[in-house]
Amino acid sequence: MKRKNLLKILVSFLCCLPFLQLQAQDEDVMFQAFDWNVQNQPAGQTWYNVVSNARTTISDAGIDLIWMPPPSNSAAPQGYLPREINNFDSAYGTTNQLKSLIDQYHNLDIKVISDIVVNHRVGTNDAVTFTNPAWPTFYITADDEGRNFVNGPVEFSINNDFVPGFDLKADGSSGGFAAARDLDHRNPAVRAEIIKWMKKLQDDLGFDGWRYDFVHGYDPIYNKEYNDATNPYFAVGELLESSRVQTNNFVNRTQGSSSAFDFNTKVSLQNAFRDNNLSYLRDGQGRPSGMMGINPSKSVTFLDNHDTGFAQQCCGSNFVFPGGETNLRKGYAYILTHPGNPMVFWTHFFDGGAGVQNAIKDLISARKSVRVHSGSTISIDEARGDLYAAYIDGKSGTLAMKLGSGNWSPNGSGWTLQTSGTDYAVWTQGETTGGGETVPPFTVNFFKPSGWGSNINAYVFDAGANATLPGTSGWPGNNMTNISGTDWYSFTITPPAGISANNIRVIFNDENNQTDDLSRSTSGWFRGNTWSDNCPSDCSGNGSGTSNEVTLNFQKPGGGWGNSTNMYLYNKSTNQTLSGTSDWPGTSMNNLSGTSWCRKTFTLPNGVATNNVGVVFNNGNGQQTIDLTRGTDGWYRVTGSSNGKRTGTWSNNCTNNCPSNRAMELADTADKENSSIIEKSIVTLWPNPIKERGTLSVNTSENGVLKVTISNILGQTKTVYSQNTQVGNQTIEINANDMRESGIYFGTITLNGKKLKRIKIIKQ
């Protein structure tokens, strides 16, 4: 299957379009872990207790992330009138209960996103006096109603409230929120305070992402600023709008940094059920009729939430999704098989009965068996009064589904009925859990010819299906990793189950030059026109003899892997443990805070080629990856398994749920603190916590400039000591005044520019 010039022209055109990164959360299923009045619990129990106790049931259902209610102290128990936003004791439970809940879900590889209300805030003692933290009244928009609730003049902002207009609201609604004070997001100081608070939610509580409340109350471009500053795993906005045009406008105004709840699909689906007319589910162009039909990768689909559901009925009883087991099962049969990120509602899952809960579990299992994702392509085969039927492509198979009383079954052979109920059925074809041939992962290496560029790609396709191999990128393919110091490039292929080894083809290219269609299903080295099972020549780099540090990152998978990971390294040319590293099961890796990633740095020994470094990640308790090859920095993500061992893909950079720079810095520091070069006892601080002053003792092994800096959790740094010192013990006074507010700080001690240690300092 040769790629001709026409395809190259198309690729060049596409490269001119804005780049939107497709992240791993495109396969995630979301769960709303609350309803409107759940804070009303019996004495001695909180809602955080309830959600914590439900974690195993939620995990077993295949949920990937949960959405929690607003965490701050609020004038209303539900949390949507935030008052003391730095006080995380709320009607839902205590701060410690919330932290424990988040940790428990993280241990199950489930992300936790926070509902955040940044459009407005209420005063503590009166309508406009903000406390904890104290904000000035000029943070309030000029036209806010708050001035009517206080005596005497009050200095408000010079900016009026944002007006969403018909661009975001089909009825032209205003952005005002009368029950609270509207915040002036056009003021950079307001945005800085909001970002500071959001980082506190991440760093102090452990939240992974955001559900933005009332997003038509401020310009959506600021959502991008908040997301850029906090790098959430997932972000979604609530635009209560039944028109998909306005919903998509919101996503575009955030420059694609936020998804949006797909109220449009909810309306179409519930109207189709009420009117017994499933034709509502297809638009005039043959697409799904909701937001899912025009921007599926940014749509979060759902049936009901805390606002629309029976408990609150924000938009009237007709806006509540039609109840009863049959309707709920059909509704979830639709959203859990279709593109978008579907969301399951707590009340449906736990209060809808065993039939609904089991149906949801089966539907999630079917979705994941073929890896349906938010951007999956869909072909609607039927959409009439009594029948809706569609085919949805996943990353490793195809799903077919029907709704309604009309007769229908998918065309062709190889289909398996996965689950069914009254007026719905779901089939899959080619799912990863099925039988058929399984080709083990293998690595292809390519020697770059003279005249080629340095950006080398491997395009992999299934000749039997004449299509890109699932799990790999379309033309020009996946970027290959250069083997340091050589002209060799490497890429690991993990074929999905059911792909025949005889049908796997590879085209190496730099987008201007390309090889022929090459057949390969085992590891090999291609140079000129010949495959070799081992590296034929020029394999050892530039021979400089220098030692290099290599940092490997591994994303811990679910399925019982746990929270601990070891990295075992070996020399593939000798089949012995890599010099300077630990025997099996290897060295414990450092977890990266707030993510499922862990990290470890090792030194590549002199004379060992990067392509001869073997790697096995394992949990020390029976679970491990296949044997991998990596002698340069990289990120490895598990995507499947082969013969009981985990398989996946390498990337040069983090592609999903990426850790913060601070988390990586702390992990790297931990490596240095544990090294044999720098003794742990070299630095001591007493007392710690510090009330007024502390004494830092540093035992130096050489003369030079000793420097001590103190940083807060935002990375703001102050040098508190820098002096020429002699070998021996140095005593340095640490003054509490060097740290402004109570909390956690980090002290970094360097000697002649070399980091000796990083310590945590607590100021009381």
Secondary structure, 3 states (H helix, E strand, C coil): CCCCHHHHHHHHHHHCCCCCCCCHHHHCCEEECCCCCCCCCCCCCCHHHHHHHCHHHHHHCCCCEEEECCCCCECCCCCCCECCCCCCCECCECHHHHHHHHHHHHHCCCEEEEEECCCEECCCCCCCCCCCCCCCHHHECCCCHHHHHCCCCCCCCCCCCCCCHHHHCCCCCCCCCCCCEEECCCCHHHHHHHHHHHHHHHHHHCCCEEEECCHHHCCCHHHHHHHHHHCCCCEEECCCCCCHHHHHHHHHHCCCCCEEECHHHHHHHHHHHHCCCHHHHECCCCCECCHHHCCHHHEEECCCCCCCCCCCCCCCHHHCCCCCHHHHHHHHHHHCCCCCEEEEEHHHHHHCCHHHHHHHHHHHHHHHHCCCCCCCCEEEEEEECCEEEEEEECCCCEEEEEECCCCCCCCCCCCEEEEEECCEEEEEECCCCCCCCCCCCEEEEEECCCCCCCCCEEEEEECCCCEECCCCCCCCCEECEECCCCCEEEEEECCCCCCCHHHEEEEEECCCCECCCEECCCCEEEECCEEECCCCCCCCCCCCCCCEEEEEEEECCCCCCCCCCEEEEEECCCCEECCCCCCCCCEECEECCCCCEEEEEEEECCCCCHHHEEEEEECCCCCEECCEECCCCEEEEEEEEECCEEEEEEECCCCCCCCCHHHHHHHHHHHHHCCCCCCHHHEEEECCCECCEEEEEEEECCCEEEEEEEECCCCCEEEEEEEEECCEEEEEEEEHHHCCCCEEEEEEEEECCEEEEEEEEEEC
